Amino acid sequence: MRYSRYICFEQKNKVMKTLLLFIALLSAGTFNVVGQDSTTVSTKPVYFRIVKTDKSEVIAEILKEDEREIYVKTEDGRTFYIPQHAIKEIIELNNDDFNAKGKYIGEDKFATRYFITTNGLPIKKGEHYIQWNLFGPDFQFAVGENLNVGVMSSWFGSPLIGSIKWSKKLGEKSQLGIGGLLGTGSWLAPDWGGALPFATVSFGDRTKNIAFSGGYGSIWANGDASGRAIVSVAGMVKIAPRVSLVFDSFIMPRGPEKTSTYQSSEYNPQTGNYEPTTVSYTYRADAFALLIPGIRWHQDEGKAFQFGFAGVFLDNDLLPIPVPMVQWYRSI
């Protein structure tokens, strides 16, 4: 028995060390970007992301341009012409779009979202998206420059949850997000409801970022209500043009001590009858945490596939969830 407990303890330590290393890598990558000196003068050529009408892309300098075509030079020294009618969009790139080796990485189109939580970055205007989950869809819309709204549900239409987030830029590489979720059991459980106001502070950009969030979740049903504080640490870093590492967490600290009473009956041997009595008991909700490291694969412009293996911390035990969390992102 002692040996099995030792093995279990060692496994928990390995999992925790892996998760901590994952967060440390995200933090190091993010704050490396945050700490860059913005006054540094760059002598590098200016590169552009040229999106063509056939959805292919070219990363190159623009050497010459007229009304018929542009003459470009790629990083490997190739030069060629691209007709203007074949060009959909030309986007100027900056240092954040390249890794330390000078290779083009580009921003993560879905950088405002992890698995469950969000950050202070707003969805860009016009870049609405759907997050398809195994249990149902999640629609997110940019209705203003810094205002996003969404709605999520299961395939059965219950629960039905609305979300809203307002974002504010605090600095060159820092953001604040304030929002909330409000839901109901809809047709399946009309007496059930819940709310989660939250705030999040994030550091970084759409290539790499880390977010610290906090809120208070409340659930009510049949006239009774209960709530818990909720915190989260999450982050993402795009390590290749098609690959991002993602980490998310959903943590409820141990609840406050509460005393509850209820009416019962107790047998009295002296009278031979059951007599009413009041029973009191004290309880305290255990800490709970959902930890999700994962990978996001960028399949195409506006399309991504994401999966991760979650672990649950409950009753002082860290337990892996054998079923992976799978999600699909699609721009709309």
N, C-alpha and C positions, 0 to 999 in steps of 0.2 A: 504493500500500500504506500509506504514512504517513497519507494522507488518510482512508482507511477506518478505520484504527486510531484516528484522532482523533475521527471520528464515533462510533465504538463507545464511546470513552472519555466523550464528551459525553453519550451516551444513558445510560450507567451513572451519571454524575453526576446527571442529572435524576431517575432512578429513586430513587437514594439520598436526594436532597434531599426528594423527595415522601414517602418512608417516614419520614425524620427529622421532617418537618413533622407528619405524622400522629401520631407518638409524642409530639411536643411538645404538640400540641393535647389529646391524651388526658391527658398529665401535668398540663398547666395546669388543665384542667377538674377533674381529680381533686384536686389539692392545693389548689385554691381551696375545694373542699368541706371538705377535711381541716382547713384553716386557719380555718374559720369560728369565731367566738366563741360558744361554747355558752351564755354567760351573758347574751346579748342578750335583752332582754324584748320579746316580740312583741305588738303590739296588733291583729294581724290576727285575723279571725274564725276559729274552728275549722271546718275542712271535713272532710267524710266522703266516702268512696267507697262508694256504695250499689249493691250488685250485686243485680239483680232475678232472679227465677226464669226469665225469658225470655232471660237472659244479657246484657241491656242494662245499662248503668251510668249513674249520676247522681252528679256531683260537686257537693255542696251543703252548706250549713249546716243543722243540724236545729234548727228554731225551737220545735217542740212535738212531743211524742210521747205516745201512749197505747196501750192494748192493741189498738185497731182500726187506727190509721194514724199516720203521721208527717207533719208539716208542714215543708217544706224551702224553702230559698231558694238559688238558684244564683248563680254569680259575676256573671252578667249581670242579676241583679235579679228573675228570675222566681220566683214562689212557687206551690206546688201541694202536694196531698196524695198520698201513696203508701200504699196499703193494706199492712198488715203481712203478709198472706198472699202478697203479690207480692214480698216481700223475701227474698233468699237470705242475704245477708251485709252487715254494716255495718262498715267499716274506717276508723278515724280516721287522717287524713293529717298529715304533718309538713312542715317546710320543704323537706326533701330531695325531696319529691314534686312540687315546682314549680320551674320554671326562673327565671332572673333577671327575666323579665318578668311573673312571677306566673302563668304558664300551667301547668296540670296536666300533668305528664309521667308520673309513676308509676315504679315500679321495674321492672327487667327481670327477668322470671320466671326466665330462664336466665342470670343474671348470674354464676353460678359457673363458667361454661364459655366458652371462646373458640372457636377452630376445633379445636385439638388439645389444648392445655394447660388447666390449671385454676388456681384461686387459693385463698386461705385462707378464703373464705366457704363455709359448709356449705350443702348443699341443705336447704331447710326441711322439717321433718317432714311427711310425707304428700305432698310435691311431687316424686314420682318422675317421671322422664321418659325418653323414647327419643330418641336422636339418629340419624336415618336418614342414612346416607352412600350415595354411589353404589356403594361397594364392600361395604357391609354395615351392620348395626345396632350401636348402642352403648346398652346399658341402664344407667341409673344410679338407685340407690335410697338413700333416707335411712333407715337402720336405727336411728338414734339421733339425739339432738339435735345432736351434732357428729361423727357418724360416717356416712360414705357408702361404699357398695360398688357395684361395677359389673362388667359383663361385655360384651366386644365381640368381634366376629368378622367374617369375610367371609360372603358368601352361600353359600360352599362349606364353611363350618365350619372353615376353616383359614386363619390361625392362630386359636387360642382364647386370649383374654387376659382376666385378671381384674384388677380395680383396687380399691384401698382408700385412703381419705383421712380423717384425723382433723384436725379444725379447732379452733383456740383463738383467742379474742378477746384481742388484746394491748392494745387501747385503743378509744376511741370509734369511730375510723375506721381501725383497723389489725388485721390478722388473720395468723395463722400456720397453715399447712397442712403436714402430714407424711404421706407415703403411699408407695405403690409400685404397680408393675404387674408381673405375672408371667404369662408366656405359654408356649404350646407349639404346635408345628406340628400337633398332634392327629393325626387319622387319616392326613392326607396326608404329614406329615413328623414321625413320632413321636420321632425322634432330635434334633430341633431344639427349642431353648428359649431364653428370654430373660428378663431381669429389669431393672427400672428403679426403684430407690428414689429418692425426691425430697423436696425441701422447698421451700416457697414462702412468700413474705411479700408481702402485698397491702395496699394503702391505698385507702380509699374505701368505697363501699357498693354496694347493688344498683342504683343509678342510674348511677354512674360509678366506675371503679376502675382501678388499674394494679397489675400483679403482676411480681415478680422471682423466678425459680425456678432451681433447680440440682439436678442429680442425676448418677448414673453408670449408663449403659446397658451391659449385658453380654449377649452372645449366645454360645451354645455349640451345637456340632453335631459329631457323630461323634468325641467326645472332645476336641475343640479348643475353646478359649474365647478371646474377645477382648472388649475394652470400651473405651468412650470417655466422657469427661466431657461433660455436656450442660447448657446454660443456656438461659434463655428470658426475654424481656421481652414482656409482653402487656397489653392493656387494652381497655376498652370504655366508651362514654359514650352514654347514651340522650338523643338530641337532640329527640325528638318522641314523642307518645304511641305511635306505631307504628314508630319508626325508631331503631335503635342503630348506632353505628359501632363496628367491632371490628377489633383488630389482634392478630396472633399471630406468634410466631417459634419456631423450633426450631434451635438453634445448637450445633454441635460445634466447639470450638476446635481448632487444629492439634495433632495428636498428638505425643507424645514420640518422640525418635529411637530406633529399634530396629535391632538387627542379627540377621539370620537366616542360617542355614547349611543346606546340603543336600548330599547326596552325588551326584556325577556321574561321568562318565568323560571322559578326555582322550587324544587320540591322541599317542603317543610315536613320533616319526620314527626315533629311534635303535633302538628294538626292533621297530617296525612293529606294535605292539599298542595297544589302548585300555586305559588304566590308570585305576583308581579315583582320584578326587580330591575334595577338599572345597571347596565354593564358598561364600563369604560375601558378603553384600550388606547395605547399610544403607539404610533407608527411613524416611520420616516421613509419616504420613497428613495430607493437606491439610485445611484448615478447610472446613467445610460449614455452610450456613445456609439455612433455608427461611423466607421472609418472606411473610406473608399478611395484607394489608389487605382489609377487606370490610364488608358492610352486612347487618344483621339486620332483617327486616321482620316485625313482630308482627301476624299475621293476625287473631288472635282470642285470647280467654282460653285460655292453655295451648297455643297454636299459633304457630310462627314459622318463617320461611324465611330461610336465610342463604346468601350467596354471596360469593366473593372471588377475586381473581386473584393467584396466587402467583408469587414469583420465587425462583430458586435461585442461591446464591453457591457456586461450586465451581471449583477450579483457577484462582483469581484472576479469574474471570469471573462476571458477574451476568446470568443468563439468565431470561427470562420463560417461564412455563409457559402455553401457549396454551389449555389446557383449564381452565375455572374450577372451583373447589372449591365444591360445592353440598351443602347440608345442610338437613334438616328436623327441627324440634323438636316433640315432642308429649308433653304430660303424660299420665301413666298412673295 
